[in-house]
Amino acid sequence: MKKHNFYAGPSILPEDTIKNTAEALHDFAGMGLSLMEVSHRSKEFVAVMDEAQALFKELLNIPEGYEVLFLGGGASTQFAMVPFNYMQNKSAYLNTGAWANKAIKEAKGFGEVVEVASSAETTYNYYPKNFDIPEDADYLHITTNNTIYGTEIHEDLDINIPLIADMSSDIFSRPIDISKYTLIYGGAQKNLAPSGIAFVIVKVDSLGKVDRYIPTMLDYKTHIKGGSMFNTPPVVPIYAALQTLKWLKAQGGVEAMYKRNVEKAAILYHEIDNNPMFKGTVVNKEDRSLMNICWIMEEGYEQYEKEFLDFATEKGMIGIKGHRSVGGFRASTYNALPKSSVEALVACMQEFKALKIS
């Protein structure tokens, strides 16, 4: 039976990424050695790093003056690195979910944090809009896609202070105007690579403006100067990221991914909206994520939640159980997920309805 991978992260990767990385684990670059046992400063791996950074810039049309970094510690380390490098007195944060909350918690250790808006009162089922941003804040931090709750902002904000974004789960899923951001970061384990690295896109001239001491490993300038190799980088995830970037380019780039993602999401949201057994959890359709689609049983059918999950799992739908904090269901439709998997899930939902509603 074919398995359809809807896990939220670590998540589905292109077959090319898995195949090529597996081969490199046995023989990297024809060296007769495993990727895991080759020096990160060998010319063969330096070429991997250089190509990955160059393709990252090409695919996202990153302008001059920005650098791409691959760092250990995941996005969670970035929650502290951002205020370490950018917060002098005050910062502004948009509270749209669990990960935004974690970022806020870290920032409070560095100065005043203004929560400009929050959707916590309704379990984060919408993306706040029309909020006021303090002009004296050092930056505004947003989480563009909220993996647990299925909300997403589909535009690049145009604001008068530096904009910093956690794009862990929607990077490369839609075109981005990088010039509107001072820094973008994210964990790689959703649309890019296996877990183990964070990507950072940073505007170089935005750094060096705080007067605190920044520990060497937490200073973005360290990693820019060192080419993401100040210390030994996570070589396997970076190699895998390069394979995904090559795949993305071969598929037509970010614009092509965006068209596919819109189509996939529309198919599943249509079923959720029209199947009487289910309902979406995001109030405003314009706030619905293209990457993480969340739904629950409709009123009157709550008793079928576990039964549907078991039924879908038996049909090969893997990873559709909602996050433990909210329950229900979640299908993550990242770039590498084919439309056929979404169609299989929809067919499963329709079959379950036919079994339960005469």
C-alpha positions as CSV (number, residue, x, y, z in Angstrom):
1,M,0.0,0.0,0.0
2,K,1.3,3.5,-0.9
3,K,1.9,5.7,2.1
4,H,0.9,9.3,2.0
5,N,3.2,11.4,4.3
6,F,1.3,14.3,5.9
7,Y,3.7,14.7,8.9
8,A,4.2,18.3,10.0
9,G,8.0,18.0,10.5
10,P,10.2,16.2,10.1
11,S,8.2,15.7,7.0
12,I,8.1,14.6,3.4
13,L,11.1,15.3,1.2
14,P,11.6,15.0,-2.6
15,E,12.6,11.5,-3.6
16,D,15.7,12.9,-5.3
17,T,16.8,14.4,-1.9
18,I,16.4,11.0,-0.1
19,K,18.1,9.0,-2.9
20,N,21.0,11.4,-3.5
21,T,21.7,11.8,0.2
22,A,21.6,8.1,0.8
23,E,24.1,7.6,-2.0
24,A,26.4,10.2,-0.6
25,L,26.3,8.5,2.8
26,H,28.0,5.6,1.1
27,D,30.2,7.5,-1.4
28,F,30.4,11.2,-1.4
29,A,31.6,13.0,-4.5
30,G,33.4,9.9,-5.8
31,M,35.8,10.0,-2.8
32,G,35.1,6.5,-1.7
33,L,34.2,7.9,1.7
34,S,30.9,8.6,3.4
35,L,29.6,12.2,3.6
36,M,29.5,11.6,7.4
37,E,33.3,11.1,7.5
38,V,34.6,13.8,5.2
39,S,36.1,17.1,6.5
40,H,33.7,20.0,6.2
41,R,36.7,22.0,4.9
42,S,37.5,19.6,2.1
43,K,37.1,21.1,-1.3
44,E,34.3,18.7,-2.0
45,F,32.1,19.8,0.9
46,V,33.0,23.5,0.5
47,A,31.6,23.2,-3.0
48,V,28.3,21.8,-1.5
49,M,28.1,24.8,0.9
50,D,28.8,27.3,-1.8
51,E,26.3,25.8,-4.2
52,A,23.6,25.5,-1.6
53,Q,24.0,29.2,-0.6
54,A,24.0,30.3,-4.2
55,L,20.9,28.3,-5.1
56,F,19.1,29.6,-2.0
57,K,19.8,33.2,-3.2
58,E,18.8,32.4,-6.8
59,L,15.5,30.7,-6.0
60,L,14.3,33.4,-3.6
61,N,15.7,36.3,-5.7
62,I,17.7,37.5,-2.7
63,P,19.2,40.9,-3.4
64,E,22.7,42.1,-2.9
65,G,23.6,42.9,0.7
66,Y,22.1,39.7,2.2
67,E,23.8,36.5,3.2
68,V,22.5,33.0,3.7
69,L,23.6,31.0,6.7
70,F,23.1,27.3,7.7
71,L,23.4,27.0,11.5
72,G,22.9,24.3,14.1
73,G,20.4,24.6,16.9
74,G,17.2,24.8,14.8
75,A,14.8,27.7,14.9
76,S,14.6,27.6,18.7
77,T,18.1,28.9,19.0
78,Q,17.1,31.7,16.7
79,F,14.5,32.8,19.2
80,A,17.5,34.0,21.4
81,M,19.9,35.0,18.6
82,V,17.4,37.5,17.2
83,P,17.1,39.7,20.3
84,F,20.8,39.1,21.1
85,N,21.7,40.7,17.8
86,Y,18.9,43.2,17.2
87,M,17.2,44.3,20.5
88,Q,18.7,47.3,22.1
89,N,15.7,48.5,24.2
90,K,12.4,47.4,22.9
91,S,11.0,44.9,20.4
92,A,7.6,44.2,19.0
93,Y,6.1,40.7,18.5
94,L,3.0,39.4,16.8
95,N,1.6,36.5,18.9
96,T,0.1,33.9,16.5
97,G,0.8,30.7,18.3
98,A,3.1,28.4,20.3
99,W,6.3,29.2,18.4
100,A,5.6,32.9,18.5
101,N,5.1,32.6,22.3
102,K,8.5,30.8,22.6
103,A,10.2,33.6,20.7
104,I,8.5,36.2,22.9
105,K,9.6,34.4,26.0
106,E,13.3,34.6,24.9
107,A,13.1,38.2,23.9
108,K,11.8,39.3,27.3
109,G,15.2,38.4,28.7
110,F,16.7,41.3,26.6
111,G,14.4,44.2,27.2
112,E,10.8,45.4,26.8
113,V,8.6,43.3,24.5
114,V,5.4,44.8,23.1
115,E,2.9,42.2,22.0
116,V,1.2,44.2,19.1
117,A,-1.6,41.7,18.6
118,S,-2.7,38.2,19.5
119,S,-5.2,35.6,18.5
120,A,-4.7,33.6,21.7
121,E,-8.3,34.2,22.9
122,T,-9.6,32.0,20.1
123,T,-6.9,29.4,20.2
124,Y,-5.0,31.2,17.4
125,N,-7.6,30.4,14.7
126,Y,-7.0,33.6,12.8
127,Y,-4.1,35.8,11.8
128,P,-4.3,39.3,13.4
129,K,-4.4,42.3,11.1
130,N,-4.5,46.2,11.4
131,F,-2.3,46.3,14.5
132,D,-0.3,49.3,15.6
133,I,3.5,48.9,15.6
134,P,5.5,51.1,18.0
135,E,7.8,53.3,15.9
136,D,10.6,53.1,18.5
137,A,10.8,49.3,18.5
138,D,14.0,47.9,17.3
139,Y,12.1,45.4,15.1
140,L,8.9,43.6,14.6
141,H,8.9,39.8,14.7
142,I,6.3,37.6,13.0
143,T,5.7,33.9,12.4
144,T,4.5,33.7,8.9
145,N,2.9,30.3,9.1
146,N,1.6,28.7,12.2
147,T,2.1,24.9,11.9
148,I,0.0,23.9,14.9
149,Y,-3.1,26.0,14.1
150,G,-3.1,26.2,10.3
151,T,-2.9,30.0,9.9
152,E,-0.7,31.9,7.5
153,I,0.0,35.4,6.4
154,H,0.1,35.5,2.6
155,E,1.7,38.9,2.1
156,D,5.0,40.6,3.0
157,L,4.3,43.4,5.4
158,D,5.4,46.9,4.5
159,I,6.5,48.6,7.7
160,N,8.8,51.4,8.9
161,I,10.9,49.3,11.3
162,P,13.1,46.2,10.7
163,L,10.9,43.1,10.0
164,I,12.1,39.7,11.2
165,A,10.2,36.5,10.3
166,D,10.2,32.9,11.3
167,M,9.4,31.1,8.1
168,S,10.1,27.6,9.3
169,S,7.1,26.0,7.6
170,D,6.5,28.1,4.5
171,I,9.9,29.0,3.1
172,F,10.0,28.3,-0.7
173,S,6.2,27.7,-0.8
174,R,5.4,31.2,-2.2
175,P,7.3,34.1,-3.7
176,I,8.8,36.5,-1.1
177,D,10.0,40.1,-1.4
178,I,13.2,39.6,0.6
179,S,13.9,43.3,0.5
180,K,11.1,43.9,3.0
181,Y,12.8,41.8,5.7
182,T,15.9,42.4,7.8
183,L,16.2,38.8,8.7
184,I,14.3,35.6,7.9
185,Y,15.0,32.3,9.7
186,G,13.6,28.8,10.1
187,G,14.1,25.2,10.9
188,A,14.9,23.2,7.7
189,Q,12.8,20.1,8.5
190,K,9.6,21.1,6.7
191,N,10.3,22.3,3.2
192,L,14.0,21.9,2.9
193,A,16.0,19.2,4.6
194,P,16.0,16.7,7.5
195,S,16.2,18.2,11.0
196,G,19.5,19.5,12.2
197,I,20.0,23.0,10.7
198,A,18.3,26.3,10.6
199,F,18.6,28.6,7.6
200,V,19.1,32.4,8.1
201,I,18.7,35.1,5.5
202,V,20.3,38.2,7.0
203,K,20.8,41.8,5.8
204,V,24.5,42.3,6.5
205,D,24.4,46.1,7.2
206,S,21.6,45.6,9.9
207,L,24.1,44.0,12.3
208,G,26.4,45.5,14.8
209,K,24.0,48.1,16.2
210,V,23.6,46.8,19.7
211,D,26.1,47.7,22.5
212,R,25.9,44.4,24.4
213,Y,28.4,41.6,24.3
214,I,27.2,38.9,22.0
215,P,28.7,35.4,22.6
216,T,30.8,34.4,19.6
217,M,28.5,31.5,18.5
218,L,25.4,33.7,18.8
219,D,26.7,36.5,16.7
220,Y,25.5,36.4,13.1
221,K,28.6,38.3,12.0
222,T,30.7,35.3,13.2
223,H,28.9,33.0,10.8
224,I,28.9,35.5,7.9
225,K,32.7,35.8,8.2
226,G,33.1,32.1,8.6
227,G,30.8,31.1,5.7
228,S,28.6,29.0,8.1
229,M,31.8,27.1,9.0
230,F,33.0,28.8,12.1
231,N,32.4,25.5,13.8
232,T,31.7,22.1,12.1
233,P,28.3,22.5,10.4
234,P,25.7,19.7,10.2
235,V,27.0,18.4,6.9
236,V,24.3,15.8,6.1
237,P,21.3,18.1,6.4
238,I,23.2,20.8,4.4
239,Y,23.9,18.3,1.6
240,A,20.2,17.2,1.7
241,A,19.2,20.8,1.5
242,L,21.2,21.2,-1.6
243,Q,19.5,18.3,-3.2
244,T,16.1,19.8,-2.4
245,L,17.2,23.2,-3.8
246,K,18.2,21.5,-7.0
247,W,14.9,19.7,-7.2
248,L,13.0,23.0,-6.6
249,K,14.9,24.6,-9.5
250,A,14.1,21.6,-11.8
251,Q,10.4,21.8,-10.9
252,G,10.2,25.5,-12.0
253,G,11.2,27.3,-8.8
254,V,9.2,29.0,-6.2
255,E,6.5,30.3,-8.6
256,A,5.7,26.8,-9.8
257,M,5.6,25.5,-6.2
258,Y,3.2,28.3,-5.2
259,K,0.8,27.3,-8.0
260,R,0.9,23.7,-7.0
261,N,0.4,24.5,-3.3
262,V,-2.6,26.7,-4.0
263,E,-4.1,23.9,-6.1
264,K,-3.4,21.2,-3.4
265,A,-4.8,23.3,-0.6
266,A,-8.0,24.2,-2.6
267,I,-8.7,20.5,-3.2
268,L,-8.5,19.7,0.5
269,Y,-10.3,22.8,1.8
270,H,-13.1,22.2,-0.6
271,E,-13.7,18.7,0.9
272,I,-13.5,20.0,4.4
273,D,-16.0,22.7,3.7
274,N,-18.4,20.4,1.8
275,N,-18.2,17.2,3.8
276,P,-20.9,17.3,6.5
277,M,-18.7,15.3,8.9
278,F,-15.9,17.8,9.1
279,K,-15.2,21.5,9.5
280,G,-12.2,23.7,9.3
281,T,-10.7,25.3,12.4
282,V,-9.5,28.6,10.8
283,V,-12.3,31.2,10.9
284,N,-11.2,33.4,8.0
285,K,-10.6,31.7,4.8
286,E,-8.0,34.3,3.9
287,D,-6.0,33.2,6.9
288,R,-5.9,29.6,6.0
289,S,-2.5,28.0,5.6
290,L,-1.3,26.5,2.3
291,M,1.1,24.3,4.3
292,N,-0.8,23.0,7.3
293,I,-4.5,22.3,6.9
294,C,-6.4,21.8,10.1
295,W,-9.9,20.5,10.7
296,I,-12.1,18.7,13.3
297,M,-15.2,16.7,13.3
298,E,-18.4,18.7,12.7
299,E,-20.8,19.0,15.7
300,G,-22.7,15.8,16.1
301,Y,-20.0,13.7,14.7
302,E,-17.3,14.1,17.4
303,Q,-17.6,10.5,18.4
304,Y,-16.1,9.4,15.1
305,E,-12.8,11.2,15.6
306,K,-10.7,8.2,16.6
307,E,-12.5,6.0,14.2
308,F,-11.8,8.3,11.3
309,L,-8.1,8.5,12.3
310,D,-7.8,4.8,12.4
311,F,-9.7,4.4,9.1
312,A,-7.5,6.9,7.4
313,T,-4.3,5.4,8.8
314,E,-5.3,2.0,7.4
315,K,-5.7,3.6,4.0
316,G,-2.2,4.9,4.1
317,M,-2.7,8.4,5.4
318,I,0.2,9.0,7.7
319,G,0.6,11.9,10.2
320,I,-2.8,13.5,10.0
321,K,-3.4,13.5,13.7
322,G,-3.7,17.1,14.9
323,H,-1.1,18.5,17.3
324,R,-1.5,17.2,20.8
325,S,-2.3,20.7,22.1
326,V,-5.4,21.2,19.8
327,G,-6.5,17.7,18.7
328,G,-8.5,17.1,15.5
329,F,-6.6,16.6,12.3
330,R,-3.8,18.2,10.3
331,A,-2.5,17.5,6.8
332,S,0.8,19.2,6.0
333,T,1.0,19.8,2.3
334,Y,4.6,20.9,1.8
335,N,6.2,21.3,-1.5
336,A,7.3,17.7,-1.9
337,L,3.8,16.3,-1.3
338,P,2.2,15.4,-4.6
339,K,-1.3,16.3,-5.5
340,S,-2.2,12.6,-5.7
341,S,-1.7,12.3,-1.9
342,V,-4.2,15.1,-1.3
343,E,-6.6,13.5,-3.7
344,A,-6.2,10.2,-1.8
345,L,-7.0,11.9,1.5
346,V,-10.1,13.5,0.0
347,A,-11.2,10.1,-1.3
348,C,-10.7,8.6,2.1
349,M,-12.8,11.4,3.7
350,Q,-15.6,10.8,1.2
351,E,-15.5,7.0,1.7
352,F,-15.8,7.4,5.5
353,K,-18.7,9.8,5.0
354,A,-20.4,7.2,2.8
355,L,-20.0,4.5,5.5
356,K,-21.4,6.6,8.3
357,I,-24.1,8.8,6.5
358,S,-26.7,6.9,4.5
